[in-house]
Amino acid sequence: MNDPPPLRTPTDATTEAALRVGVELGPRSYDILIGASLLEAAGPLIARACGAKPARATAAAIVADTTTAHLLSEKLAASLGAAGFRTATVSVAPGERSKSFSTFQEVCEALVAAKIGRDDLVLALGGGVVGDLAGFAAASLRRGVRLVQLPTTLLAQVDSSVGGKTGINSALGKNLIGAFHQPSLVLADTSTLDTLPPREFRAGYAEVLKYALIDRPPFFDWLEAKRDEIFAGGPARAEAIAECCRAKAAIVARDETETGDRMLLNLGHTFGHAVEAVTGLDGSRLVHGEGVAIGCAMAFRFSAGLGLAEPSEALRVEAHLARAGLPTRLAHVPGGVGPVEGLLEAMAQDKKVKDGALTLILARGIGRSFIERGIDRSRLRDFLAGELRPNG
Ligand SMILES: NC(=O)c1ccc[n+]([C@@H]2O[C@H](COP(=O)([O-])OP(=O)(O)OC[C@H]3O[C@@H](n4cnc5c(N)ncnc54)[C@H](O)[C@@H]3O)[C@@H](O)[C@H]2O)c1
């Protein structure tokens, strides 16, 4: 007689329904799983991916912000507990200002106090702020412990949880202190997006569009057709997230530590980070994805002004962002962005500045972005001055 088929558990069904994207980095390769209710299935998935030792209860320290801790940490801890993990939760205040030295110190001390050892795990449960902060803590604690990313914002599911960049901000600029530390697994539970405030969802959409603008013209056409479905939460949402992860995984596999092609992922970010910096990282005025939206629109207008892209392409990008409810102009930032000098100074702190020369990601059209080194400062100054004019 044949053996009866193995009993199916909800975990099997959840995992089988999930989309899988591999990040191919030799010994640091890992999977991204995208699908509904993955947090409920997290315990066994993490145990399998991280080879948790059954002889000793591996500890899994959940780092969250107070919002994601309240909404999601119990569910995650229950799944981890059932899989045999010892759990601890560390939470920080929500928002960009938690990517600071003082919060980093608090998280590291809490992980030490929770006796997280080299064989244990740090789990980042939240948006990009938690992912970057917890990731940097995992990279630093005892010179590096394993990390699992559990992104809960659209932005984190399509971008920040993938690729291993972790870090915090300095008073002089964003993301200036950090480390490359690849996760062992990324679980993007699309059900978590149901509670995400609409403004944060829109902000994440700016990063979705970014991938299309870099090198995927067909994805841009698809997004023009599917944008409403993605916002409504239909099946196109998970497919869009998976396509972004494929795009990012391909670039990261070519250039893990950003010596070349990976810079393309910064499309819109040099302008965007500068705008974020001059607003004092005040999320009530501007969140990161909104800065990226303005930055992408500016990168296309700058490219059009240099005669690289057709002005109609810049208008098409701007119209798509605007229809998604995103800001596209400096004038859209509540409270304004101050003078040209402040923006230029903030841009000079960009990580891509080399020997004082600024590098920007420019475009010859939608899906035709490229890295331009040695940007002419006077042209940039003129462009920013034009953008700051009332009808700019
Ligand atoms: N490491 C990278 O490669 C990379 C890439 C892109 C962006 N980033 C970083 O990501 C950060 C921005 O990330 P973000 O936009 O996710 O912001 P965030 O982490 O601040 O999250 C936005 C807000 O949504 C809340 N939230 C999160 N998940 C929720 C949920 N499921 N339901 C309800 N509320 C929820 C958070 O508490 C927060 O208030 C920036 O610091 C940026 O520099 C990093």
The ligand as a MOL file (V3000), in Angstrom:
LIG
                    3D

  0  0  0     0  0            999 V3000
M  V30 BEGIN CTAB
M  V30 COUNTS 44 48 0 0 0
M  V30 BEGIN ATOM
M  V30 1 N 18.3920 49.9680 2.4020 0
M  V30 2 C 17.9350 50.3160 1.2230 0
M  V30 3 O 18.3450 49.7810 0.1970 0
M  V30 4 C 16.8720 51.3730 1.1490 0
M  V30 5 C 16.1920 51.5800 -0.0640 0
M  V30 6 C 15.1480 52.5100 -0.0940 0
M  V30 7 C 14.8230 53.2150 1.0700 0
M  V30 8 N 15.5200 52.9950 2.2160 0 CHG=1
M  V30 9 C 15.1580 53.7020 3.4640 0
M  V30 10 O 13.8350 53.3270 3.8130 0
M  V30 11 C 13.2980 54.3490 4.6510 0
M  V30 12 C 11.8630 54.6180 4.2760 0
M  V30 13 O 11.1310 53.4490 4.4730 0
M  V30 14 P 9.5340 53.4590 4.5900 0
M  V30 15 O 8.9710 54.3400 3.5510 0
M  V30 16 O 9.1230 52.0630 4.6600 0 CHG=-1
M  V30 17 O 9.2680 54.2610 5.9470 0
M  V30 18 P 9.0250 53.8150 7.4690 0
M  V30 19 O 9.8320 52.6420 7.8200 0
M  V30 20 O 9.2070 55.0600 8.2600 0
M  V30 21 O 7.4850 53.4000 7.4790 0
M  V30 22 C 6.5240 54.3800 7.1920 0
M  V30 23 C 5.4360 54.4410 8.2630 0
M  V30 24 O 4.5500 53.3380 8.0870 0
M  V30 25 C 4.3450 52.6830 9.3390 0
M  V30 26 N 4.0880 51.2770 9.0300 0
M  V30 27 C 4.9750 50.3580 8.5990 0
M  V30 28 N 4.3470 49.2360 8.2770 0
M  V30 29 C 3.0310 49.4210 8.5250 0
M  V30 30 C 1.8860 48.6180 8.3780 0
M  V30 31 N 1.9580 47.3960 7.8590 0
M  V30 32 N 0.6810 49.1470 8.7470 0
M  V30 33 C 0.6040 50.4060 9.2390 0
M  V30 34 N 1.6540 51.2170 9.3790 0
M  V30 35 C 2.8660 50.7270 9.0240 0
M  V30 36 C 5.6070 52.9420 10.1250 0
M  V30 37 O 5.3570 52.8270 11.5090 0
M  V30 38 C 5.9310 54.3680 9.6940 0
M  V30 39 O 5.2080 55.2810 10.4630 0
M  V30 40 C 14.1940 55.5510 4.4960 0
M  V30 41 O 14.9640 55.7000 5.6660 0
M  V30 42 C 15.0990 55.1900 3.3350 0
M  V30 43 O 16.3760 55.7850 3.4280 0
M  V30 44 C 16.5190 52.0860 2.2720 0
M  V30 END ATOM
M  V30 BEGIN BOND
M  V30 1 1 1 2
M  V30 2 2 2 3
M  V30 3 1 2 4
M  V30 4 1 4 5
M  V30 5 2 4 44
M  V30 6 2 5 6
M  V30 7 1 6 7
M  V30 8 2 7 8
M  V30 9 1 8 9
M  V30 10 1 8 44
M  V30 11 1 9 10
M  V30 12 1 9 42
M  V30 13 1 10 11
M  V30 14 1 11 12
M  V30 15 1 11 40
M  V30 16 1 12 13
M  V30 17 1 13 14
M  V30 18 2 14 15
M  V30 19 1 14 16
M  V30 20 1 14 17
M  V30 21 1 17 18
M  V30 22 2 18 19
M  V30 23 1 18 20
M  V30 24 1 18 21
M  V30 25 1 21 22
M  V30 26 1 22 23
M  V30 27 1 23 24
M  V30 28 1 23 38
M  V30 29 1 24 25
M  V30 30 1 25 26
M  V30 31 1 25 36
M  V30 32 1 26 27
M  V30 33 1 26 35
M  V30 34 2 27 28
M  V30 35 1 28 29
M  V30 36 1 29 30
M  V30 37 2 29 35
M  V30 38 1 30 31
M  V30 39 2 30 32
M  V30 40 1 32 33
M  V30 41 2 33 34
M  V30 42 1 34 35
M  V30 43 1 36 37
M  V30 44 1 36 38
M  V30 45 1 38 39
M  V30 46 1 40 41
M  V30 47 1 40 42
M  V30 48 1 42 43
M  V30 END BOND
M  V30 END CTAB
M  END
